Amino acid sequence: MTAYASASPTGSPDAACIVRVCRDCCCGTESKHPGVDHDGLLARLEVGTGGHARVLRSACLLACDESNVVVVTPSPTGRAAGARPVWLRAVLDDATVDEVSAWVRLGGPGVAGIPRALESRVFAPSGLSLTWAMV
């Protein structure tokens, strides 16, 4: 993947990345992550991606041990470059949400290299998670 300094606006939701935010059984809950403003982080992600992604609230993605999970699915351009969805764990603070947003604004998977600050958060989901995420 090649990192770019900037990217032009997508102009169309169909040309954007999809950012799926797990918010069901444990991700996004006060009981699992007390003191985290889950709604605030989701709103920050929606604003931060600035039209470069469709941000979707998802049912459980069956990766509860990695909570809070965010999946960044490449745009059609990223897919054409061979990129696949990138699963991120522990997206629990403003700095991490801002890194995800900045990466998506640059084009996301297949267009821009994953930021160093997010590398340690990438994980490989189970086959069951992958199946469930496609529903």
N, CA and C atoms as an extended XYZ file, in Angstrom:
405
Properties=species:S:1:pos:R:3:atomname:S:1:resname:S:1:resid:I:1 pbc="F F F"
N         0.840       -1.189        0.000 N   MET     1
C         0.000        0.000        0.000 CA  MET     1
C         0.877        1.241        0.000 C   MET     1
N         0.405        2.245       -0.647 N   THR     2
C         1.127        3.493       -0.750 CA  THR     2
C         0.456        4.539        0.120 C   THR     2
N         1.246        5.285        0.872 N   ALA     3
C         0.698        6.367        1.689 CA  ALA     3
C         0.691        7.648        0.863 C   ALA     3
N        -0.392        8.364        0.923 N   TYR     4
C        -0.525        9.636        0.226 CA  TYR     4
C        -0.641       10.748        1.253 C   TYR     4
N        -0.183       11.926        0.894 N   ALA     5
C        -0.260       13.061        1.807 CA  ALA     5
C        -1.680       13.571        1.946 C   ALA     5
N        -2.469       13.422        0.890 N   SER     6
C        -3.847       13.885        0.958 CA  SER     6
C        -4.677       13.114       -0.050 C   SER     6
N        -5.952       13.238        0.084 N   ALA     7
C        -6.864       12.597       -0.865 CA  ALA     7
C        -7.996       13.547       -1.158 C   ALA     7
N        -8.522       13.473       -2.353 N   SER     8
C        -9.642       14.336       -2.684 CA  SER     8
C       -10.912       13.749       -2.094 C   SER     8
N       -11.919       14.586       -1.851 N   PRO     9
C       -13.175       14.075       -1.320 CA  PRO     9
C       -13.762       13.027       -2.255 C   PRO     9
N       -14.466       12.091       -1.701 N   THR    10
C       -15.013       10.995       -2.483 CA  THR    10
C       -16.092       11.451       -3.441 C   THR    10
N       -16.882       12.440       -3.034 N   GLY    11
C       -17.926       12.943       -3.899 CA  GLY    11
C       -19.159       12.057       -3.930 C   GLY    11
N       -19.022       10.804       -3.570 N   SER    12
C       -20.145        9.870       -3.612 CA  SER    12
C       -20.000        8.850       -2.499 C   SER    12
N       -21.086        8.561       -1.779 N   PRO    13
C       -21.001        7.535       -0.740 CA  PRO    13
C       -20.574        6.183       -1.295 C   PRO    13
N       -20.863        5.906       -2.565 N   ASP    14
C       -20.477        4.640       -3.166 CA  ASP    14
C       -18.967        4.538       -3.362 C   ASP    14
N       -18.274        5.663       -3.395 N   ALA    15
C       -16.830        5.661       -3.597 CA  ALA    15
C       -16.073        5.739       -2.272 C   ALA    15
N       -16.787        5.716       -1.167 N   ALA    16
C       -16.175        5.884        0.145 CA  ALA    16
C       -15.885        4.540        0.801 C   ALA    16
N       -15.015        4.596        1.792 N   CYS    17
C       -14.807        3.445        2.674 CA  CYS    17
C       -16.083        3.242        3.491 C   CYS    17
N       -16.204        2.070        4.060 N   ILE    18
C       -17.256        1.817        5.046 CA  ILE    18
C       -16.556        1.555        6.363 C   ILE    18
N       -16.979        2.252        7.396 N   VAL    19
C       -16.432        2.047        8.727 CA  VAL    19
C       -17.554        1.476        9.581 C   VAL    19
N       -17.388        0.219        9.959 N   ARG    20
C       -18.399       -0.496       10.742 CA  ARG    20
C       -17.945       -0.482       12.195 C   ARG    20
N       -18.796        0.050       13.074 N   VAL    21
C       -18.486        0.174       14.497 CA  VAL    21
C       -19.364       -0.805       15.262 C   VAL    21
N       -18.742       -1.757       15.924 N   CYS    22
C       -19.491       -2.758       16.675 CA  CYS    22
C       -20.114       -2.085       17.902 C   CYS    22
N       -21.421       -2.236       18.031 N   ARG    23
C       -22.150       -1.635       19.153 CA  ARG    23
C       -23.312       -2.550       19.506 C   ARG    23
N       -23.014       -3.637       20.207 N   ASP    24
C       -24.115       -4.547       20.505 CA  ASP    24
C       -23.945       -5.155       21.892 C   ASP    24
N       -23.409       -6.349       21.970 N   CYS    25
C       -23.443       -7.065       23.248 CA  CYS    25
C       -22.447       -6.509       24.256 C   CYS    25
N       -21.250       -6.121       23.824 N   CYS    26
C       -20.285       -5.585       24.795 CA  CYS    26
C       -19.539       -4.360       24.271 C   CYS    26
N       -19.209       -4.339       22.993 N   CYS    27
C       -18.566       -3.145       22.441 CA  CYS    27
C       -19.530       -1.970       22.605 C   CYS    27
N       -19.014       -0.882       23.063 N   GLY    28
C       -19.854        0.302       23.198 CA  GLY    28
C       -20.739        0.307       24.420 C   GLY    28
N       -20.423       -0.537       25.411 N   THR    29
C       -21.258       -0.564       26.617 CA  THR    29
C       -20.500       -0.046       27.827 C   THR    29
N       -21.228        0.596       28.688 N   GLU    30
C       -20.680        1.112       29.938 CA  GLU    30
C       -20.194       -0.033       30.825 C   GLU    30
N       -20.880       -1.165       30.792 N   SER    31
C       -20.493       -2.275       31.663 CA  SER    31
C       -19.134       -2.855       31.288 C   SER    31
N       -18.798       -2.904       30.019 N   LYS    32
C       -17.499       -3.442       29.594 CA  LYS    32
C       -16.399       -2.385       29.671 C   LYS    32
N       -16.747       -1.151       29.347 N   HIS    33
C       -15.757       -0.066       29.320 CA  HIS    33
C       -16.302        1.140       30.083 C   HIS    33
N       -16.309        1.066       31.420 N   PRO    34
C       -16.839        2.182       32.214 CA  PRO    34
C       -16.056        3.472       31.963 C   PRO    34
N       -16.789        4.555       31.911 N   GLY    35
C       -16.159        5.867       31.773 CA  GLY    35
C       -15.841        6.268       30.342 C   GLY    35
N       -16.082        5.390       29.376 N   VAL    36
C       -15.831        5.727       27.968 CA  VAL    36
C       -17.117        6.312       27.379 C   VAL    36
N       -16.987        7.449       26.728 N   ASP    37
C       -18.137        8.089       26.079 CA  ASP    37
C       -18.329        7.478       24.695 C   ASP    37
N       -19.000        6.340       24.637 N   HIS    38
C       -19.161        5.593       23.387 CA  HIS    38
C       -19.910        6.395       22.332 C   HIS    38
N       -20.986        7.066       22.729 N   ASP    39
C       -21.737        7.875       21.760 CA  ASP    39
C       -20.886        9.032       21.252 C   ASP    39
N       -20.107        9.621       22.136 N   GLY    40
C       -19.217       10.711       21.752 CA  GLY    40
C       -18.149       10.251       20.765 C   GLY    40
N       -17.594        9.051       20.990 N   LEU    41
C       -16.588        8.523       20.066 CA  LEU    41
C       -17.189        8.230       18.696 C   LEU    41
N       -18.403        7.696       18.685 N   LEU    42
C       -19.071        7.426       17.415 CA  LEU    42
C       -19.339        8.728       16.654 C   LEU    42
N       -19.810        9.742       17.362 N   ALA    43
C       -20.055       11.039       16.721 CA  ALA    43
C       -18.748       11.645       16.215 C   ALA    43
N       -17.674       11.507       16.987 N   ARG    44
C       -16.371       12.028       16.587 CA  ARG    44
C       -15.896       11.338       15.297 C   ARG    44
N       -16.129       10.032       15.203 N   LEU    45
C       -15.751        9.273       14.007 CA  LEU    45
C       -16.562        9.724       12.801 C   LEU    45
N       -17.862        9.920       12.993 N   GLU    46
C       -18.719       10.373       11.893 CA  GLU    46
C       -18.273       11.735       11.377 C   GLU    46
N       -17.989       12.656       12.282 N   VAL    47
C       -17.541       13.995       11.886 CA  VAL    47
C       -16.125       13.932       11.311 C   VAL    47
N       -15.259       13.163       11.956 N   GLY    48
C       -13.848       13.105       11.565 CA  GLY    48
C       -13.602       12.508       10.195 C   GLY    48
N       -14.458       11.581        9.779 N   THR    49
C       -14.264       10.981        8.458 CA  THR    49
C       -14.743       11.912        7.350 C   THR    49
N       -15.503       12.922        7.716 N   GLY    50
C       -15.859       14.018        6.814 CA  GLY    50
C       -16.302       13.641        5.416 C   GLY    50
N       -17.221       12.704        5.275 N   GLY    51
C       -17.729       12.348        3.962 CA  GLY    51
C       -16.870       11.352        3.212 C   GLY    51
N       -15.778       10.906        3.804 N   HIS    52
C       -14.904        9.928        3.160 CA  HIS    52
C       -15.272        8.504        3.530 C   HIS    52
N       -16.312        8.351        4.355 N   ALA    53
C       -16.747        7.015        4.761 CA  ALA    53
C       -18.211        7.043        5.126 C   ALA    53
N       -18.821        5.898        4.961 N   ARG    54
C       -20.135        5.675        5.549 CA  ARG    54
C       -19.856        4.988        6.873 C   ARG    54
N       -20.237        5.619        7.960 N   VAL    55
C       -20.017        5.052        9.287 CA  VAL    55
C       -21.304        4.340        9.686 C   VAL    55
N       -21.188        3.049        9.934 N   LEU    56
C       -22.341        2.228       10.258 CA  LEU    56
C       -22.214        1.643       11.656 C   LEU    56
N       -23.272        1.718       12.413 N   ARG    57
C       -23.348        1.057       13.715 CA  ARG    57
C       -23.759       -0.376       13.440 C   ARG    57
N       -22.978       -1.329       13.939 N   SER    58
C       -23.213       -2.731       13.644 CA  SER    58
C       -23.680       -3.503       14.864 C   SER    58
N       -24.414       -4.569       14.607 N   ALA    59
C       -24.679       -5.546       15.656 CA  ALA    59
C       -23.354       -6.244       15.961 C   ALA    59
N       -23.364       -7.129       16.926 N   CYS    60
C       -22.146       -7.811       17.372 CA  CYS    60
C       -21.396       -8.441       16.206 C   CYS    60
N       -20.100       -8.190       16.149 N   LEU    61
C       -19.238       -8.754       15.112 CA  LEU    61
C       -18.505      -10.000       15.596 C   LEU    61
N       -18.881      -10.491       16.774 N   LEU    62
C       -18.345      -11.731       17.334 CA  LEU    62
C       -16.829      -11.688       17.526 C   LEU    62
N       -16.345      -10.540       17.955 N   ALA    63
C       -14.927      -10.376       18.292 CA  ALA    63
C       -14.834       -9.685       19.652 C   ALA    63
N       -15.639      -10.164       20.588 N   CYS    64
C       -15.815       -9.499       21.882 CA  CYS    64
C       -14.519       -9.354       22.684 C   CYS    64
N       -13.583      -10.275       22.523 N   ASP    65
C       -12.315      -10.178       23.250 CA  ASP    65
C       -11.481       -8.984       22.796 C   ASP    65
N       -11.804       -8.425       21.656 N   GLU    66
C       -11.035       -7.312       21.080 CA  GLU    66
C       -11.714       -5.961       21.269 C   GLU    66
N       -12.808       -5.920       21.952 N   SER    67
C       -13.668       -4.747       22.129 CA  SER    67
C       -12.874       -3.479       22.442 C   SER    67
N       -13.282       -2.405       21.927 N   ASN    68
C       -14.262       -1.977       20.963 CA  ASN    68
C       -13.721       -2.173       19.562 C   ASN    68
N       -14.481       -2.846       18.729 N   VAL    69
C       -14.041       -3.213       17.392 CA  VAL    69
C       -14.568       -2.231       16.349 C   VAL    69
N       -13.664       -1.866       15.436 N   VAL    70
C       -14.008       -1.042       14.279 CA  VAL    70
C       -13.410       -1.747       13.063 C   VAL    70
N       -14.215       -1.881       12.000 N   VAL    71
C       -13.754       -2.510       10.761 CA  VAL    71
C       -13.796       -1.459        9.657 C   VAL    71
N       -12.637       -1.235        9.025 N   VAL    72
C       -12.548       -0.280        7.926 CA  VAL    72
C       -12.499       -1.071        6.625 C   VAL    72
N       -13.579       -0.966        5.859 N   THR    73
C       -13.683       -1.665        4.577 CA  THR    73
C       -13.217       -0.711        3.480 C   THR    73
N       -12.359       -1.192        2.591 N   PRO    74
C       -11.826       -0.306        1.553 CA  PRO    74
C       -12.896        0.242        0.617 C   PRO    74
N       -12.592        1.370        0.065 N   SER    75
C       -13.410        1.942       -1.002 CA  SER    75
C       -13.241        1.056       -2.242 C   SER    75
N       -14.043        1.277       -3.274 N   PRO    76
C       -13.829        0.523       -4.515 CA  PRO    76
C       -12.401        0.687       -5.056 C   PRO    76
N       -11.822        1.861       -4.900 N   THR    77
C       -10.436        2.082       -5.340 CA  THR    77
C        -9.479        1.221       -4.539 C   THR    77
N        -9.686        1.174       -3.233 N   GLY    78
C        -8.849        0.335       -2.384 CA  GLY    78
C        -9.006       -1.137       -2.704 C   GLY    78
N       -10.241       -1.554       -2.953 N   ARG    79
C       -10.503       -2.957       -3.331 CA  ARG    79
C        -9.782       -3.297       -4.628 C   ARG    79
N        -9.839       -2.368       -5.596 N   ALA    80
C        -9.172       -2.598       -6.876 CA  ALA    80
C        -7.663       -2.755       -6.694 C   ALA    80
N        -7.124       -2.134       -5.645 N   ALA    81
C        -5.696       -2.249       -5.347 CA  ALA    81
C        -5.385       -3.510       -4.544 C   ALA    81
N        -6.427       -4.309       -4.244 N   GLY    82
C        -6.214       -5.569       -3.543 CA  GLY    82
C        -6.441       -5.530       -2.045 C   GLY    82
N        -6.889       -4.403       -1.524 N   ALA    83
C        -7.075       -4.275       -0.073 CA  ALA    83
C        -8.300       -5.056        0.395 C   ALA    83
N        -8.250       -5.468        1.630 N   ARG    84
C        -9.345       -6.150        2.306 CA  ARG    84
C        -9.685       -5.366        3.565 C   ARG    84
N       -10.829       -5.643        4.176 N   PRO    85
C       -11.189       -4.931        5.409 CA  PRO    85
C       -10.107       -5.075        6.479 C   PRO    85
N        -9.928       -4.005        7.237 N   VAL    86
C        -8.964       -3.986        8.336 CA  VAL    86
C        -9.741       -3.916        9.642 C   VAL    86
N        -9.500       -4.892       10.505 N   TRP    87
C       -10.164       -4.982       11.802 CA  TRP    87
C        -9.263       -4.365       12.859 C   TRP    87
N        -9.832       -3.454       13.629 N   LEU    88
C        -9.089       -2.748       14.670 CA  LEU    88
C        -9.704       -3.036       16.042 C   LEU    88
N        -8.855       -3.268       17.032 N   ARG    89
C        -9.284       -3.534       18.405 CA  ARG    89
C        -9.074       -2.302       19.277 C   ARG    89
N        -9.775       -2.282       20.373 N   ALA    90
C        -9.563       -1.297       21.445 CA  ALA    90
C        -9.628        0.149       20.958 C   ALA    90
N       -10.639        0.456       20.178 N   VAL    91
C       -10.854        1.839       19.733 CA  VAL    91
C       -11.702        2.497       20.815 C   VAL    91
N       -11.006        3.064       21.798 N   LEU    92
C       -11.652        3.502       23.040 CA  LEU    92
C       -11.354        4.933       23.444 C   LEU    92
N       -10.654        5.691       22.595 N   ASP    93
C       -10.305        7.055       23.003 CA  ASP    93
C       -10.256        7.985       21.791 C   ASP    93
N       -10.258        9.268       22.081 N   ASP    94
C       -10.261       10.284       21.026 CA  ASP    94
C        -9.072       10.144       20.084 C   ASP    94
N        -7.877        9.892       20.629 N   ALA    95
C        -6.672        9.817       19.796 CA  ALA    95
C        -6.773        8.683       18.779 C   ALA    95
N        -7.292        7.544       19.209 N   THR    96
C        -7.425        6.411       18.291 CA  THR    96
C        -8.481        6.693       17.236 C   THR    96
N        -9.605        7.250       17.648 N   VAL    97
C       -10.653        7.611       16.690 CA  VAL    97
C       -10.107        8.624       15.681 C   VAL    97
N        -9.327        9.575       16.144 N   ASP    98
C        -8.748       10.572       15.238 CA  ASP    98
C        -7.779        9.932       14.244 C   ASP    98
N        -7.019        8.929       14.668 N   GLU    99
C        -6.115        8.212       13.757 CA  GLU    99
C        -6.910        7.469       12.689 C   GLU    99
N        -7.981        6.797       13.103 N   VAL   100
C        -8.839        6.094       12.145 CA  VAL   100
C        -9.424        7.094       11.150 C   VAL   100
N        -9.936        8.197       11.652 N   SER   101
C       -10.542        9.223       10.789 CA  SER   101
C        -9.540        9.785        9.786 C   SER   101
N        -8.347       10.092       10.252 N   ALA   102
C        -7.324       10.654        9.366 CA  ALA   102
C        -6.945        9.658        8.274 C   ALA   102
N        -6.823        8.387        8.647 N   TRP   103
C        -6.488        7.339        7.675 CA  TRP   103
C        -7.578        7.216        6.609 C   TRP   103
N        -8.824        7.236        7.053 N   VAL   104
C        -9.952        7.142        6.118 CA  VAL   104
C        -9.979        8.357        5.192 C   VAL   104
N        -9.706        9.537        5.729 N   ARG   105
C        -9.686       10.743        4.879 CA  ARG   105
C        -8.584       10.655        3.819 C   ARG   105
N        -7.503        9.939        4.120 N   LEU   106
C        -6.422        9.746        3.145 CA  LEU   106
C        -6.762        8.667        2.110 C   LEU   106
N        -7.838        7.933        2.351 N   GLY   107
C        -8.260        6.912        1.398 CA  GLY   107
C        -8.442        5.539        2.002 C   GLY   107
N        -7.864        5.293        3.190 N   GLY   108
C        -8.051        4.021        3.874 CA  GLY   108
C        -7.311        2.869        3.215 C   GLY   108
N        -7.731        1.645        3.522 N   PRO   109
C        -7.029        0.450        3.030 CA  PRO   109
C        -6.890        0.431        1.515 C   PRO   109
N        -5.679        0.102        1.064 N   GLY   110
C        -5.414        0.008       -0.370 CA  GLY   110
C        -5.017        1.305       -1.020 C   GLY   110
N        -5.289        2.413       -0.346 N   VAL   111
C        -4.952        3.731       -0.893 CA  VAL   111
C        -3.877        4.387       -0.031 C   VAL   111
N        -4.016        4.294        1.266 N   ALA   112
C        -3.056        4.885        2.207 CA  ALA   112
C        -2.587        3.800        3.171 C   ALA   112
N        -1.311        3.803        3.468 N   GLY   113
C        -0.773        2.844        4.436 CA  GLY   113
C        -1.393        3.052        5.806 C   GLY   113
N        -1.515        1.981        6.549 N   ILE   114
C        -2.098        2.093        7.887 CA  ILE   114
C        -1.166        2.912        8.776 C   ILE   114
N        -1.698        3.871        9.505 N   PRO   115
C        -0.850        4.697       10.374 CA  PRO   115
C        -0.133        3.856       11.426 C   PRO   115
N         1.076        4.223       11.724 N   ARG   116
C         1.880        3.511       12.730 CA  ARG   116
C         1.117        3.392       14.049 C   ARG   116
N         0.390        4.431       14.419 N   ALA   117
C        -0.344        4.426       15.689 CA  ALA   117
C        -1.451        3.374       15.720 C   ALA   117
N        -1.893        2.887       14.569 N   LEU   118
C        -2.948        1.874       14.524 CA  LEU   118
C        -2.419        0.458       14.306 C   LEU   118
N        -1.164        0.314       13.929 N   GLU   119
C        -0.620       -1.001       13.599 CA  GLU   119
C        -0.826       -2.027       14.706 C   GLU   119
N        -0.639       -1.638       15.953 N   SER   120
C        -0.764       -2.595       17.065 CA  SER   120
C        -2.220       -2.960       17.349 C   SER   120
N        -3.151       -2.238       16.766 N   ARG   121
C        -4.575       -2.506       16.992 CA  ARG   121
C        -5.180       -3.422       15.927 C   ARG   121
N        -4.446       -3.699       14.870 N   VAL   122
C        -4.947       -4.562       13.800 CA  VAL   122
C        -4.960       -6.004       14.296 C   VAL   122
N        -6.058       -6.704       14.009 N   PHE   123
C        -6.125       -8.125       14.354 CA  PHE   123
C        -6.855       -8.883       13.257 C   PHE   123
N        -6.621      -10.184       13.242 N   ALA   124
C        -7.290      -11.064       12.282 CA  ALA   124
C        -8.526      -11.645       12.962 C   ALA   124
N        -9.700      -11.371       12.428 N   PRO   125
C       -10.920      -11.897       13.032 CA  PRO   125
C       -11.061      -13.391       12.774 C   PRO   125
N       -11.880      -14.022       13.569 N   SER   126
C       -12.167      -15.441       13.353 CA  SER   126
C       -13.036      -15.592       12.114 C   SER   126
N       -13.082      -16.806       11.602 N   GLY   127
C       -13.934      -17.084       10.442 CA  GLY   127
C       -15.389      -16.773       10.743 C   GLY   127
N       -15.827      -17.047       11.971 N   LEU   128
C       -17.193      -16.765       12.347 CA  LEU   128
C       -17.456      -15.265       12.314 C   LEU   128
N       -16.502      -14.476       12.804 N   SER   129
C       -16.638      -13.017       12.758 CA  SER   129
C       -16.763      -12.522       11.327 C   SER   129
N       -15.947      -13.063       10.446 N   LEU   130
C       -15.984      -12.652        9.045 CA  LEU   130
C       -17.328      -12.976        8.412 C   LEU   130
N       -17.857      -14.144        8.705 N   THR   131
C       -19.149      -14.530        8.168 CA  THR   131
C       -20.236      -13.612        8.687 C   THR   131
N       -20.228      -13.356        9.977 N   TRP   132
C       -21.249      -12.531       10.603 CA  TRP   132
C       -21.179      -11.087       10.101 C   TRP   132
N       -19.992      -10.553        9.868 N   ALA   133
C       -19.823       -9.167        9.424 CA  ALA   133
C       -20.409       -8.937        8.043 C   ALA   133
N       -20.528       -9.986        7.248 N   MET   134
C       -21.030       -9.844        5.889 CA  MET   134
C       -22.556       -9.875        5.832 C   MET   134
N       -23.212      -10.193        6.947 N   VAL   135
C       -24.681      -10.285        6.956 CA  VAL   135
C       -25.272       -8.911        6.866 C   VAL   135
